[in-house]
Amino acid sequence: MCTTVDMEHLRVVHHEMGHIQYYLQYRDMPVIFRAGANPGFHEAVGDTIALSVSSPKHLRRVGLISGDAEDEQTEINQLYKMGIDKIVFLPFAYVLDLFRYSVFRGTTTPDDYNCHYWRLRDELQGVEPPVNRTEEDFDAAAKYHVSADVEYARYYVSFIIQFQFHRALCQLAGEYVPEDLTKKLVDCDIYQSVNAGNALSNMLKMGSSKPWPDAMEALTGQRAMKADGLLEYFRPLHEWLQAENQRTGEYIGWEPSKMQYCTEEQLAALDAKAKPEPVHES
């Protein structure tokens, strides 16, 4: 990997090392079980570690930043930066596989690839193209995973479950205590915690030998993918945004794009498909 010395590559290095650590942990499994509990688990491991690595507490600990403990403004800035990475990504990941599977099902035909792609991005992400687009363009294919046929739901899953992993490991490390304002999830750093390391290692060693809910339960005590860990992590930012948006009268959401990416005929066909089928009573 060709790195530059910056925060983004520090995070990416830990993400990729998470894959390698998973490989090392399940190396003694039969070949058929040398895989993640599900594809999202493999993506989540390094990102879970990166949540600790990117915390100001850890950066001070390893001498990358200096200064005292965080005040509220610094914490909100940190969470805002993380939110732009973690929260904004979720609708993008969702849109990408919605588009792909719509193509696979035949719902989206080659004549409508670009129109359907941007319609999803407009409605679900609040993103518009910088210039008008037509079916002469194929913007979805600019994303490597679309061109290379790599399913993207794994990243969506990862961005949810990594916060479940993080919360469980932080509790084991004694770094997070619910409702204790001195031990918030955003401030957690599991660096050098033997308890957290052993718990993570035990889950990784399972590989894909058990159904993924078993692996989830082994580490977190939960058997389902839940967003409660993510919501807890970002709770200080959510509460701040609610108050700030109320104070400024901010408009919540977005208006439909005025950029042209579908023809009138395509839009009419999309709207017709979106209408529910009439119910015929027998």
ChimeraX commands (.cxc) that place a marker at each C-alpha (Angstrom):
marker #1 position 0.00,0.00,0.00 radius 0.5
marker #1 position 1.38,3.40,-0.97 radius 0.5
marker #1 position 0.61,5.63,1.99 radius 0.5
marker #1 position 1.01,9.26,2.84 radius 0.5
marker #1 position 1.34,10.38,6.45 radius 0.5
marker #1 position -2.14,11.69,7.16 radius 0.5
marker #1 position -5.21,10.83,9.21 radius 0.5
marker #1 position -7.07,9.13,6.37 radius 0.5
marker #1 position -4.25,6.68,5.68 radius 0.5
marker #1 position -3.83,5.99,9.39 radius 0.5
marker #1 position -7.48,4.87,9.38 radius 0.5
marker #1 position -7.15,2.89,6.14 radius 0.5
marker #1 position -4.06,1.05,7.38 radius 0.5
marker #1 position -5.99,-0.11,10.43 radius 0.5
marker #1 position -8.95,-1.11,8.25 radius 0.5
marker #1 position -6.76,-3.29,6.02 radius 0.5
marker #1 position -4.84,-4.72,8.98 radius 0.5
marker #1 position -8.22,-5.77,10.38 radius 0.5
marker #1 position -8.64,-8.10,7.41 radius 0.5
marker #1 position -5.16,-9.52,7.97 radius 0.5
marker #1 position -5.79,-10.03,11.69 radius 0.5
marker #1 position -9.00,-11.90,10.84 radius 0.5
marker #1 position -7.02,-14.16,8.46 radius 0.5
marker #1 position -4.45,-14.86,11.18 radius 0.5
marker #1 position -7.05,-15.63,13.83 radius 0.5
marker #1 position -9.00,-18.21,11.81 radius 0.5
marker #1 position -5.97,-19.73,10.05 radius 0.5
marker #1 position -6.32,-23.04,12.00 radius 0.5
marker #1 position -9.92,-23.55,10.89 radius 0.5
marker #1 position -10.76,-26.01,8.08 radius 0.5
marker #1 position -10.40,-24.23,4.75 radius 0.5
marker #1 position -14.16,-24.00,4.25 radius 0.5
marker #1 position -14.49,-21.92,7.44 radius 0.5
marker #1 position -11.62,-19.51,6.74 radius 0.5
marker #1 position -13.87,-16.52,6.13 radius 0.5
marker #1 position -15.71,-13.88,8.09 radius 0.5
marker #1 position -18.92,-14.74,9.93 radius 0.5
marker #1 position -20.50,-12.73,7.12 radius 0.5
marker #1 position -18.86,-10.33,4.64 radius 0.5
marker #1 position -19.76,-7.33,6.82 radius 0.5
marker #1 position -17.81,-8.78,9.76 radius 0.5
marker #1 position -14.63,-8.82,7.70 radius 0.5
marker #1 position -15.06,-5.15,6.80 radius 0.5
marker #1 position -15.97,-4.16,10.37 radius 0.5
marker #1 position -12.96,-5.53,12.27 radius 0.5
marker #1 position -10.36,-2.96,11.23 radius 0.5
marker #1 position -12.90,-0.14,11.36 radius 0.5
marker #1 position -13.73,-1.12,14.94 radius 0.5
marker #1 position -10.07,-0.73,15.87 radius 0.5
marker #1 position -9.92,2.54,13.91 radius 0.5
marker #1 position -12.72,3.96,16.08 radius 0.5
marker #1 position -10.31,3.78,19.01 radius 0.5
marker #1 position -7.30,4.85,16.96 radius 0.5
marker #1 position -9.02,8.00,15.71 radius 0.5
marker #1 position -10.16,9.11,19.16 radius 0.5
marker #1 position -8.35,12.19,20.51 radius 0.5
marker #1 position -7.53,10.18,23.64 radius 0.5
marker #1 position -5.56,7.63,21.62 radius 0.5
marker #1 position -3.89,10.24,19.43 radius 0.5
marker #1 position -2.63,11.99,22.57 radius 0.5
marker #1 position -1.59,8.66,24.05 radius 0.5
marker #1 position 0.71,7.85,21.13 radius 0.5
marker #1 position 2.02,11.39,20.80 radius 0.5
marker #1 position 0.29,12.38,17.55 radius 0.5
marker #1 position -1.51,15.34,19.12 radius 0.5
marker #1 position -0.94,17.31,22.30 radius 0.5
marker #1 position -3.17,19.23,24.66 radius 0.5
marker #1 position -5.58,18.56,27.47 radius 0.5
marker #1 position -8.74,16.48,27.55 radius 0.5
marker #1 position -11.54,17.49,25.18 radius 0.5
marker #1 position -14.05,20.23,25.89 radius 0.5
marker #1 position -17.56,20.03,24.43 radius 0.5
marker #1 position -16.68,21.96,21.27 radius 0.5
marker #1 position -13.75,19.67,20.46 radius 0.5
marker #1 position -15.92,16.61,21.05 radius 0.5
marker #1 position -18.67,17.92,18.74 radius 0.5
marker #1 position -16.06,18.70,16.06 radius 0.5
marker #1 position -14.68,15.16,16.37 radius 0.5
marker #1 position -18.16,13.62,16.13 radius 0.5
marker #1 position -19.10,15.85,13.20 radius 0.5
marker #1 position -15.98,14.72,11.33 radius 0.5
marker #1 position -16.77,11.08,12.11 radius 0.5
marker #1 position -20.40,11.57,11.10 radius 0.5
marker #1 position -19.40,12.84,7.67 radius 0.5
marker #1 position -17.54,9.54,7.26 radius 0.5
marker #1 position -19.87,7.09,9.00 radius 0.5
marker #1 position -23.41,8.49,8.77 radius 0.5
marker #1 position -23.28,10.02,5.29 radius 0.5
marker #1 position -21.95,6.73,3.95 radius 0.5
marker #1 position -25.02,4.67,4.93 radius 0.5
marker #1 position -27.49,5.94,2.29 radius 0.5
marker #1 position -24.73,5.79,-0.34 radius 0.5
marker #1 position -24.03,2.12,0.40 radius 0.5
marker #1 position -27.76,1.39,0.43 radius 0.5
marker #1 position -28.31,3.16,-2.91 radius 0.5
marker #1 position -25.47,1.32,-4.62 radius 0.5
marker #1 position -26.88,-2.15,-3.98 radius 0.5
marker #1 position -30.48,-1.01,-4.52 radius 0.5
marker #1 position -29.32,0.00,-7.99 radius 0.5
marker #1 position -27.31,-3.17,-8.61 radius 0.5
marker #1 position -30.09,-5.54,-7.57 radius 0.5
marker #1 position -32.64,-3.57,-9.56 radius 0.5
marker #1 position -30.44,-4.24,-12.60 radius 0.5
marker #1 position -30.12,-7.94,-11.72 radius 0.5
marker #1 position -33.90,-8.30,-11.36 radius 0.5
marker #1 position -34.47,-6.63,-14.70 radius 0.5
marker #1 position -36.43,-3.78,-13.10 radius 0.5
marker #1 position -33.79,-1.33,-14.32 radius 0.5
marker #1 position -32.96,-1.86,-17.98 radius 0.5
marker #1 position -29.84,-0.60,-19.82 radius 0.5
marker #1 position -31.93,2.20,-21.35 radius 0.5
marker #1 position -32.53,3.63,-17.87 radius 0.5
marker #1 position -29.27,2.92,-15.98 radius 0.5
marker #1 position -28.19,6.50,-15.40 radius 0.5
marker #1 position -31.67,7.88,-14.79 radius 0.5
marker #1 position -32.47,5.28,-12.15 radius 0.5
marker #1 position -29.09,5.65,-10.47 radius 0.5
marker #1 position -29.41,9.41,-10.05 radius 0.5
marker #1 position -33.06,9.18,-9.05 radius 0.5
marker #1 position -32.01,6.97,-6.11 radius 0.5
marker #1 position -29.16,9.28,-5.16 radius 0.5
marker #1 position -31.45,12.32,-5.32 radius 0.5
marker #1 position -34.25,10.78,-3.24 radius 0.5
marker #1 position -32.23,8.84,-0.65 radius 0.5
marker #1 position -28.97,10.79,-0.39 radius 0.5
marker #1 position -29.92,14.33,-1.27 radius 0.5
marker #1 position -27.10,14.36,-3.84 radius 0.5
marker #1 position -27.36,15.70,-7.39 radius 0.5
marker #1 position -25.01,15.58,-10.39 radius 0.5
marker #1 position -22.96,18.75,-10.93 radius 0.5
marker #1 position -24.12,18.93,-14.58 radius 0.5
marker #1 position -27.05,17.49,-16.53 radius 0.5
marker #1 position -26.73,13.78,-17.33 radius 0.5
marker #1 position -28.14,11.49,-20.02 radius 0.5
marker #1 position -28.10,7.79,-20.85 radius 0.5
marker #1 position -24.92,8.50,-22.82 radius 0.5
marker #1 position -23.32,8.58,-19.34 radius 0.5
marker #1 position -22.96,5.61,-16.99 radius 0.5
marker #1 position -22.02,7.21,-13.69 radius 0.5
marker #1 position -22.64,4.21,-11.43 radius 0.5
marker #1 position -19.78,2.37,-13.13 radius 0.5
marker #1 position -17.34,5.01,-11.90 radius 0.5
marker #1 position -17.58,3.16,-8.57 radius 0.5
marker #1 position -15.12,0.26,-8.67 radius 0.5
marker #1 position -17.43,-2.16,-6.86 radius 0.5
marker #1 position -20.12,-1.75,-9.55 radius 0.5
marker #1 position -17.68,-2.34,-12.42 radius 0.5
marker #1 position -16.01,-5.27,-10.63 radius 0.5
marker #1 position -19.30,-6.83,-9.44 radius 0.5
marker #1 position -18.48,-6.62,-5.70 radius 0.5
marker #1 position -21.64,-6.56,-3.57 radius 0.5
marker #1 position -21.75,-3.44,-1.45 radius 0.5
marker #1 position -24.16,-4.47,1.31 radius 0.5
marker #1 position -21.12,-5.74,3.24 radius 0.5
marker #1 position -20.02,-2.15,3.85 radius 0.5
marker #1 position -23.49,-1.07,4.92 radius 0.5
marker #1 position -23.58,-3.94,7.43 radius 0.5
marker #1 position -20.05,-3.11,8.57 radius 0.5
marker #1 position -20.87,0.51,9.33 radius 0.5
marker #1 position -23.67,-0.65,11.65 radius 0.5
marker #1 position -22.06,-3.58,13.45 radius 0.5
marker #1 position -18.68,-1.93,14.01 radius 0.5
marker #1 position -20.35,0.28,16.61 radius 0.5
marker #1 position -21.85,-2.77,18.32 radius 0.5
marker #1 position -18.36,-4.32,18.42 radius 0.5
marker #1 position -16.83,-1.05,19.61 radius 0.5
marker #1 position -19.32,-0.63,22.45 radius 0.5
marker #1 position -18.84,-4.21,23.69 radius 0.5
marker #1 position -15.03,-3.94,23.58 radius 0.5
marker #1 position -15.09,-0.56,25.31 radius 0.5
marker #1 position -17.17,-1.97,28.15 radius 0.5
marker #1 position -14.74,-4.88,28.53 radius 0.5
marker #1 position -11.84,-2.42,28.59 radius 0.5
marker #1 position -13.55,-0.34,31.28 radius 0.5
marker #1 position -13.52,2.64,28.90 radius 0.5
marker #1 position -17.29,3.00,28.49 radius 0.5
marker #1 position -20.00,3.06,31.14 radius 0.5
marker #1 position -23.58,3.86,30.02 radius 0.5
marker #1 position -24.84,7.22,31.32 radius 0.5
marker #1 position -21.42,8.03,32.86 radius 0.5
marker #1 position -20.42,11.35,31.28 radius 0.5
marker #1 position -16.77,10.72,32.16 radius 0.5
marker #1 position -16.74,7.43,30.19 radius 0.5
marker #1 position -18.56,8.16,26.95 radius 0.5
marker #1 position -18.34,5.89,23.92 radius 0.5
marker #1 position -16.78,8.62,21.76 radius 0.5
marker #1 position -13.87,8.90,24.23 radius 0.5
marker #1 position -13.12,5.17,24.33 radius 0.5
marker #1 position -9.69,3.79,23.47 radius 0.5
marker #1 position -9.23,0.01,23.85 radius 0.5
marker #1 position -5.47,0.25,23.19 radius 0.5
marker #1 position -3.53,-2.40,25.20 radius 0.5
marker #1 position -6.68,-3.82,26.84 radius 0.5
marker #1 position -6.14,-7.55,27.32 radius 0.5
marker #1 position -9.83,-8.17,28.08 radius 0.5
marker #1 position -10.98,-6.46,24.89 radius 0.5
marker #1 position -8.26,-8.10,22.80 radius 0.5
marker #1 position -9.08,-11.61,24.04 radius 0.5
marker #1 position -12.80,-11.13,23.43 radius 0.5
marker #1 position -12.22,-9.90,19.88 radius 0.5
marker #1 position -9.74,-12.70,19.21 radius 0.5
marker #1 position -12.21,-15.36,20.39 radius 0.5
marker #1 position -14.84,-14.09,17.96 radius 0.5
marker #1 position -12.41,-13.86,15.04 radius 0.5
marker #1 position -11.14,-17.40,15.63 radius 0.5
marker #1 position -14.64,-18.73,14.88 radius 0.5
marker #1 position -14.29,-17.70,11.24 radius 0.5
marker #1 position -17.45,-18.75,9.43 radius 0.5
marker #1 position -17.83,-22.01,11.39 radius 0.5
marker #1 position -20.99,-20.76,13.12 radius 0.5
marker #1 position -23.93,-18.65,11.87 radius 0.5
marker #1 position -23.10,-14.96,12.15 radius 0.5
marker #1 position -25.61,-14.31,14.98 radius 0.5
marker #1 position -23.56,-16.73,17.12 radius 0.5
marker #1 position -20.39,-14.76,16.41 radius 0.5
marker #1 position -22.20,-11.50,17.16 radius 0.5
marker #1 position -23.51,-12.89,20.44 radius 0.5
marker #1 position -20.08,-14.19,21.46 radius 0.5
marker #1 position -18.72,-10.64,21.48 radius 0.5
marker #1 position -21.71,-8.35,22.11 radius 0.5
marker #1 position -24.39,-10.46,23.78 radius 0.5
marker #1 position -26.74,-9.45,20.96 radius 0.5
marker #1 position -27.85,-11.79,18.17 radius 0.5
marker #1 position -29.11,-9.14,15.76 radius 0.5
marker #1 position -27.58,-6.29,13.82 radius 0.5
marker #1 position -28.76,-3.15,15.61 radius 0.5
marker #1 position -28.05,0.54,15.21 radius 0.5
marker #1 position -28.17,1.26,18.95 radius 0.5
marker #1 position -24.37,1.26,19.22 radius 0.5
marker #1 position -24.06,3.80,16.41 radius 0.5
marker #1 position -26.82,5.96,17.94 radius 0.5
marker #1 position -25.12,5.87,21.33 radius 0.5
marker #1 position -21.77,6.86,19.83 radius 0.5
marker #1 position -23.25,9.86,18.03 radius 0.5
marker #1 position -25.76,10.81,20.75 radius 0.5
marker #1 position -23.88,13.98,21.87 radius 0.5
marker #1 position -23.81,15.20,18.24 radius 0.5
marker #1 position -27.48,14.32,17.68 radius 0.5
marker #1 position -28.55,16.27,20.75 radius 0.5
marker #1 position -26.35,19.22,19.75 radius 0.5
marker #1 position -27.73,19.24,16.20 radius 0.5
marker #1 position -31.33,19.13,17.42 radius 0.5
marker #1 position -30.72,22.19,19.61 radius 0.5
marker #1 position -28.65,24.02,17.00 radius 0.5
marker #1 position -31.12,23.40,14.17 radius 0.5
marker #1 position -33.96,24.62,16.36 radius 0.5
marker #1 position -31.96,27.72,17.28 radius 0.5
marker #1 position -31.17,28.59,13.65 radius 0.5
marker #1 position -34.45,27.43,12.12 radius 0.5
marker #1 position -32.54,25.13,9.77 radius 0.5
marker #1 position -34.49,23.38,7.01 radius 0.5
marker #1 position -34.33,19.62,7.63 radius 0.5
marker #1 position -33.98,17.49,4.52 radius 0.5
marker #1 position -33.63,18.58,0.90 radius 0.5
marker #1 position -35.73,19.63,-2.05 radius 0.5
marker #1 position -35.75,17.55,-5.27 radius 0.5
marker #1 position -32.88,18.30,-7.63 radius 0.5
marker #1 position -33.50,20.59,-10.59 radius 0.5
marker #1 position -30.61,19.03,-12.54 radius 0.5
marker #1 position -31.74,16.92,-15.48 radius 0.5
marker #1 position -30.76,13.27,-15.34 radius 0.5
marker #1 position -33.99,11.67,-16.62 radius 0.5
marker #1 position -36.16,12.49,-19.63 radius 0.5
marker #1 position -39.84,13.33,-19.10 radius 0.5
marker #1 position -40.74,9.89,-20.47 radius 0.5
marker #1 position -38.39,8.15,-18.03 radius 0.5
marker #1 position -39.81,10.11,-15.07 radius 0.5
marker #1 position -43.38,9.24,-16.10 radius 0.5
marker #1 position -42.46,5.55,-16.36 radius 0.5
marker #1 position -40.77,5.64,-12.94 radius 0.5
marker #1 position -43.79,7.28,-11.34 radius 0.5
marker #1 position -46.10,4.71,-12.95 radius 0.5
marker #1 position -43.99,1.86,-11.54 radius 0.5
marker #1 position -44.03,3.46,-8.09 radius 0.5
marker #1 position -47.85,3.54,-7.94 radius 0.5
marker #1 position -49.33,0.64,-5.94 radius 0.5
marker #1 position -51.21,-1.99,-7.87 radius 0.5
marker #1 position -55.01,-1.65,-7.55 radius 0.5
marker #1 position -56.60,-4.19,-5.21 radius 0.5
marker #1 position -59.27,-6.34,-6.88 radius 0.5
marker #1 position -61.73,-7.90,-4.47 radius 0.5
marker #1 position -62.81,-11.40,-5.35 radius 0.5
marker link #1:1,2 radius 0.2
marker link #1:2,3 radius 0.2
marker link #1:3,4 radius 0.2
marker link #1:4,5 radius 0.2
marker link #1:5,6 radius 0.2
marker link #1:6,7 radius 0.2
marker link #1:7,8 radius 0.2
marker link #1:8,9 radius 0.2
marker link #1:9,10 radius 0.2
marker link #1:10,11 radius 0.2
marker link #1:11,12 radius 0.2
marker link #1:12,13 radius 0.2
marker link #1:13,14 radius 0.2
marker link #1:14,15 radius 0.2
marker link #1:15,16 radius 0.2
marker link #1:16,17 radius 0.2
marker link #1:17,18 radius 0.2
marker link #1:18,19 radius 0.2
marker link #1:19,20 radius 0.2
marker link #1:20,21 radius 0.2
marker link #1:21,22 radius 0.2
marker link #1:22,23 radius 0.2
marker link #1:23,24 radius 0.2
marker link #1:24,25 radius 0.2
marker link #1:25,26 radius 0.2
marker link #1:26,27 radius 0.2
marker link #1:27,28 radius 0.2
marker link #1:28,29 radius 0.2
marker link #1:29,30 radius 0.2
marker link #1:30,31 radius 0.2
marker link #1:31,32 radius 0.2
marker link #1:32,33 radius 0.2
marker link #1:33,34 radius 0.2
marker link #1:34,35 radius 0.2
marker link #1:35,36 radius 0.2
marker link #1:36,37 radius 0.2
marker link #1:37,38 radius 0.2
marker link #1:38,39 radius 0.2
marker link #1:39,40 radius 0.2
marker link #1:40,41 radius 0.2
marker link #1:41,42 radius 0.2
marker link #1:42,43 radius 0.2
marker link #1:43,44 radius 0.2
marker link #1:44,45 radius 0.2
marker link #1:45,46 radius 0.2
marker link #1:46,47 radius 0.2
marker link #1:47,48 radius 0.2
marker link #1:48,49 radius 0.2
marker link #1:49,50 radius 0.2
marker link #1:50,51 radius 0.2
marker link #1:51,52 radius 0.2
marker link #1:52,53 radius 0.2
marker link #1:53,54 radius 0.2
marker link #1:54,55 radius 0.2
marker link #1:55,56 radius 0.2
marker link #1:56,57 radius 0.2
marker link #1:57,58 radius 0.2
marker link #1:58,59 radius 0.2
marker link #1:59,60 radius 0.2
marker link #1:60,61 radius 0.2
marker link #1:61,62 radius 0.2
marker link #1:62,63 radius 0.2
marker link #1:63,64 radius 0.2
marker link #1:64,65 radius 0.2
marker link #1:65,66 radius 0.2
marker link #1:66,67 radius 0.2
marker link #1:67,68 radius 0.2
marker link #1:68,69 radius 0.2
marker link #1:69,70 radius 0.2
marker link #1:70,71 radius 0.2
marker link #1:71,72 radius 0.2
marker link #1:72,73 radius 0.2
marker link #1:73,74 radius 0.2
marker link #1:74,75 radius 0.2
marker link #1:75,76 radius 0.2
marker link #1:76,77 radius 0.2
marker link #1:77,78 radius 0.2
marker link #1:78,79 radius 0.2
marker link #1:79,80 radius 0.2
marker link #1:80,81 radius 0.2
marker link #1:81,82 radius 0.2
marker link #1:82,83 radius 0.2
marker link #1:83,84 radius 0.2
marker link #1:84,85 radius 0.2
marker link #1:85,86 radius 0.2
marker link #1:86,87 radius 0.2
marker link #1:87,88 radius 0.2
marker link #1:88,89 radius 0.2
marker link #1:89,90 radius 0.2
marker link #1:90,91 radius 0.2
marker link #1:91,92 radius 0.2
marker link #1:92,93 radius 0.2
marker link #1:93,94 radius 0.2
marker link #1:94,95 radius 0.2
marker link #1:95,96 radius 0.2
marker link #1:96,97 radius 0.2
marker link #1:97,98 radius 0.2
marker link #1:98,99 radius 0.2
marker link #1:99,100 radius 0.2
marker link #1:100,101 radius 0.2
marker link #1:101,102 radius 0.2
marker link #1:102,103 radius 0.2
marker link #1:103,104 radius 0.2
marker link #1:104,105 radius 0.2
marker link #1:105,106 radius 0.2
marker link #1:106,107 radius 0.2
marker link #1:107,108 radius 0.2
marker link #1:108,109 radius 0.2
marker link #1:109,110 radius 0.2
marker link #1:110,111 radius 0.2
marker link #1:111,112 radius 0.2
marker link #1:112,113 radius 0.2
marker link #1:113,114 radius 0.2
marker link #1:114,115 radius 0.2
marker link #1:115,116 radius 0.2
marker link #1:116,117 radius 0.2
marker link #1:117,118 radius 0.2
marker link #1:118,119 radius 0.2
marker link #1:119,120 radius 0.2
marker link #1:120,121 radius 0.2
marker link #1:121,122 radius 0.2
marker link #1:122,123 radius 0.2
marker link #1:123,124 radius 0.2
marker link #1:124,125 radius 0.2
marker link #1:125,126 radius 0.2
marker link #1:126,127 radius 0.2
marker link #1:127,128 radius 0.2
marker link #1:128,129 radius 0.2
marker link #1:129,130 radius 0.2
marker link #1:130,131 radius 0.2
marker link #1:131,132 radius 0.2
marker link #1:132,133 radius 0.2
marker link #1:133,134 radius 0.2
marker link #1:134,135 radius 0.2
marker link #1:135,136 radius 0.2
marker link #1:136,137 radius 0.2
marker link #1:137,138 radius 0.2
marker link #1:138,139 radius 0.2
marker link #1:139,140 radius 0.2
marker link #1:140,141 radius 0.2
marker link #1:141,142 radius 0.2
marker link #1:142,143 radius 0.2
marker link #1:143,144 radius 0.2
marker link #1:144,145 radius 0.2
marker link #1:145,146 radius 0.2
marker link #1:146,147 radius 0.2
marker link #1:147,148 radius 0.2
marker link #1:148,149 radius 0.2
marker link #1:149,150 radius 0.2
marker link #1:150,151 radius 0.2
marker link #1:151,152 radius 0.2
marker link #1:152,153 radius 0.2
marker link #1:153,154 radius 0.2
marker link #1:154,155 radius 0.2
marker link #1:155,156 radius 0.2
marker link #1:156,157 radius 0.2
marker link #1:157,158 radius 0.2
marker link #1:158,159 radius 0.2
marker link #1:159,160 radius 0.2
marker link #1:160,161 radius 0.2
marker link #1:161,162 radius 0.2
marker link #1:162,163 radius 0.2
marker link #1:163,164 radius 0.2
marker link #1:164,165 radius 0.2
marker link #1:165,166 radius 0.2
marker link #1:166,167 radius 0.2
marker link #1:167,168 radius 0.2
marker link #1:168,169 radius 0.2
marker link #1:169,170 radius 0.2
marker link #1:170,171 radius 0.2
marker link #1:171,172 radius 0.2
marker link #1:172,173 radius 0.2
marker link #1:173,174 radius 0.2
marker link #1:174,175 radius 0.2
marker link #1:175,176 radius 0.2
marker link #1:176,177 radius 0.2
marker link #1:177,178 radius 0.2
marker link #1:178,179 radius 0.2
marker link #1:179,180 radius 0.2
marker link #1:180,181 radius 0.2
marker link #1:181,182 radius 0.2
marker link #1:182,183 radius 0.2
marker link #1:183,184 radius 0.2
marker link #1:184,185 radius 0.2
marker link #1:185,186 radius 0.2
marker link #1:186,187 radius 0.2
marker link #1:187,188 radius 0.2
marker link #1:188,189 radius 0.2
marker link #1:189,190 radius 0.2
marker link #1:190,191 radius 0.2
marker link #1:191,192 radius 0.2
marker link #1:192,193 radius 0.2
marker link #1:193,194 radius 0.2
marker link #1:194,195 radius 0.2
marker link #1:195,196 radius 0.2
marker link #1:196,197 radius 0.2
marker link #1:197,198 radius 0.2
marker link #1:198,199 radius 0.2
marker link #1:199,200 radius 0.2
marker link #1:200,201 radius 0.2
marker link #1:201,202 radius 0.2
marker link #1:202,203 radius 0.2
marker link #1:203,204 radius 0.2
marker link #1:204,205 radius 0.2
marker link #1:205,206 radius 0.2
marker link #1:206,207 radius 0.2
marker link #1:207,208 radius 0.2
marker link #1:208,209 radius 0.2
marker link #1:209,210 radius 0.2
marker link #1:210,211 radius 0.2
marker link #1:211,212 radius 0.2
marker link #1:212,213 radius 0.2
marker link #1:213,214 radius 0.2
marker link #1:214,215 radius 0.2
marker link #1:215,216 radius 0.2
marker link #1:216,217 radius 0.2
marker link #1:217,218 radius 0.2
marker link #1:218,219 radius 0.2
marker link #1:219,220 radius 0.2
marker link #1:220,221 radius 0.2
marker link #1:221,222 radius 0.2
marker link #1:222,223 radius 0.2
marker link #1:223,224 radius 0.2
marker link #1:224,225 radius 0.2
marker link #1:225,226 radius 0.2
marker link #1:226,227 radius 0.2
marker link #1:227,228 radius 0.2
marker link #1:228,229 radius 0.2
marker link #1:229,230 radius 0.2
marker link #1:230,231 radius 0.2
marker link #1:231,232 radius 0.2
marker link #1:232,233 radius 0.2
marker link #1:233,234 radius 0.2
marker link #1:234,235 radius 0.2
marker link #1:235,236 radius 0.2
marker link #1:236,237 radius 0.2
marker link #1:237,238 radius 0.2
marker link #1:238,239 radius 0.2
marker link #1:239,240 radius 0.2
marker link #1:240,241 radius 0.2
marker link #1:241,242 radius 0.2
marker link #1:242,243 radius 0.2
marker link #1:243,244 radius 0.2
marker link #1:244,245 radius 0.2
marker link #1:245,246 radius 0.2
marker link #1:246,247 radius 0.2
marker link #1:247,248 radius 0.2
marker link #1:248,249 radius 0.2
marker link #1:249,250 radius 0.2
marker link #1:250,251 radius 0.2
marker link #1:251,252 radius 0.2
marker link #1:252,253 radius 0.2
marker link #1:253,254 radius 0.2
marker link #1:254,255 radius 0.2
marker link #1:255,256 radius 0.2
marker link #1:256,257 radius 0.2
marker link #1:257,258 radius 0.2
marker link #1:258,259 radius 0.2
marker link #1:259,260 radius 0.2
marker link #1:260,261 radius 0.2
marker link #1:261,262 radius 0.2
marker link #1:262,263 radius 0.2
marker link #1:263,264 radius 0.2
marker link #1:264,265 radius 0.2
marker link #1:265,266 radius 0.2
marker link #1:266,267 radius 0.2
marker link #1:267,268 radius 0.2
marker link #1:268,269 radius 0.2
marker link #1:269,270 radius 0.2
marker link #1:270,271 radius 0.2
marker link #1:271,272 radius 0.2
marker link #1:272,273 radius 0.2
marker link #1:273,274 radius 0.2
marker link #1:274,275 radius 0.2
marker link #1:275,276 radius 0.2
marker link #1:276,277 radius 0.2
marker link #1:277,278 radius 0.2
marker link #1:278,279 radius 0.2
marker link #1:279,280 radius 0.2
marker link #1:280,281 radius 0.2
marker link #1:281,282 radius 0.2
view
